Amino acid sequence: MPRKPRSRESFRRFLASMEPAEPSETWTSAVGTGVIEEHAGARRQLRRGPLDVRVARRLAVTASLLVVGNGADTGLRDVPADRRAETWTCAEARYEGPGGTVEGPDWPTEPVYHAYEFESDDGRSMLLLDETC
């Protein structure tokens, strides 16, 4: 019958001598927290999402604000009113949310998109196109 291995006291001392690790930096997306603090002068909360492609298409035109976010990044890019149609056409071709189809080059060559609706305290809607590269 094999003997039980003897104590590894030197390894315990080695571990005890190590300094605690520094906490790693974590990025939390607006979708993950459900809140966008002070974007375009208002605090916004996640209302619903990921959206069906038909709902996202409608909101791309009717929402008070259209922004593009990048995955876990908290920076959002506003889309001017005259570029909304072009932005949505690009996103719709690579829409991975409900009802969408991803056309063109395979990921990660081009980003894929999901859409989320946020609402400000005063009721204005914002469509977030979340791109993942």
Buried (B, 14 or more C-beta within 10 A) or exposed (E): EEEEEEEEEEEEEEEEEEEEEEEEEEEEBBBEEBEBEEBBEBEBEBEEBBBBBEBBBEBBEEBBBBBBBBBBEBEBEEBEEEEBEEBBEBBBBBBBBBEBEBEEEEEEEBBBBBBBBBBBEEEBBBBBBBBBE
